[in-house]
Amino acid sequence: MLLAREVLFFGGKGGVGKTTLASAFALLAAERGQRTLLVSTDPAHSTGDILELSVGSEPREVLSRLWAVEIDPVQEADHYVADVKARIADTTPPRLMAEVERQIDIARVSPGAEEAALFERFTRIMEEAGDRYDRLIFDTAPLGHTLRLLSLPEQMATWMSGLIGRRKKVNALGRMWRRVAGAAAGDGSPPHDRVLAALEQRKARFERARTVLTDARRSAFVLVATPERLPLLEAEKAVGTLERYGIPVGAVFLNRVLPDEAAGEFFERRREREARYLDQATATFSGHTMHLIPLQETDVHGLAALRRIVATLPESERGALS
Amino acid sequence: MRWWSGLRRRLRAAREIYEGMFVAPYRSQIYREYLEQRDLFLLAGFSDLLGAPNPVAFYTLELYPELIEQFHQWHLRLGMEHPPEGGFRCC
């Protein structure tokens, strides 16, 4: 059962119904008594539209036991930069401050800054979730982006370790130098190294995120696709990438499958084509659980429509939670 | 107590000879090594400034004060009163 895990990610090609399924699972979890936070990292931010509730950049309880938040990369990057500036303000010589701020502002508009800030917030949410929420459900941006984000904890922790190792060496040599040189060594790093502390704190957070992400009992990635060529291809590639990074795939959902009542010559022809894609998907995802969600008569928005989607989820996913 | 101060003088002399022979070269070596490691640390933290990819560039913003301070000392060491064009405007 997917909801037995603390953290679920929903991902897939744009427009296949990630937000719909993520919201349905969040609603299900909340109604089963779990304090649930639904996090949207998709720049399209359709969570609010589907729930027909207003969702902002800070978690808000939109229904009983259901919190929702939409993370905006631009805002996150601004926050992060303001935070860093405040942190270094009292240790930076005043004559350097203007230039330091200018350089940080340059870094703020460099490529990757927003992705990095998004990642920073993402690890923070994972870290802080423990006491406040029982379940975290991430509705992620279209796949490529998300996979990169999920691979970051590993790359980052490795890189950070290198940097921390170097920093420690610098500090050790600085101490040695001060010892042998006595009063001759005027400057040197201060006894409490704030830079080292900041680096270590960040590294520890990346590692904790990575621990949760790779533990199949605690988290899972749920792939969403429609029975069509490109969404399936993208999901197949995603399974490969996730396996390479050691992130467990919880299930594959095929959304908008033609229901039996869709009849007529046109639908029969579509159904034939769809049957081929379904066979193909069954073969491709043979090692994973696959669920089909029927195409709905109307668009999915509002709680009533979302509950209809919940009703189409397999019994095994809807059981009582422990 | 004369023999005592004589002994102390001789001990001090011996110590100075010892330091001059063993600690002094070692001292400058440590200092060089220290400076070298400091440069390497900044290089690792800011490799992107030299065009090498650095996945954590955005997570090392706290290091800028140190980088700019070292840059400032570097151009002073080279005898440049003002920083070279295009670099940090440290002074």
Interface residues (C-beta under 8 A of the other chain):
Chain A: Y80 V81 V84 R87 I88 T91 T92 P93 R95 L96 E99 V100 R102 Q103 I104 A107 S110 G112 A113 A116 A117 E120 L152 Q155 M156 W159 M160 G162 L163 R166 R167 K169 V170 L173 G174 M176 W177 V180 A181 R194 V195 A198 L199 R202
Chain B: V23 Y26 R27 I30 Y31 E33 Y34 Q37 R38 L40 F41 A44 G45 D48 N54 P55 V56 A57 F58 Y59 T60 L61 E62 L63 Y64 P65 E66 I68 E69 H72 F88 R89 C90 C91
